[in-house]
Amino acid sequence: MTMKKFELFVFVLAAFLVVSTSALPRVARSAPQCPANDVGTAVFFPDPTNCKNYYMCSWGVAHLKSCPDGLYWNKALNVCDFASNVIC
């Protein structure tokens, strides 16, 4: 019976780790440099490696965001847009 309790504990711990890490906000790892004084001003940067992603600056920190399915980041307009309108 002890082995079954241990297996259950490991399963619950793994499930907790998966759920807790997926709920964290995505902060960019190799993010662009955001202005420190971006309070009240929307500042965006395209993701150089993925046309569906972009960075949004908030309080000097870049946060990685994704466009909805079928849309891509339009860096000229700072919006998610159709592929035919995006140069990537």
Secondary structure by P-SEA (a helix, b strand, c coil): caaaaaaaaaaaaaaaaaaaaaacccccccccccccccccbbbbbcccccccbbbbbcccbbbbbbccccbbbccccccccccccccc
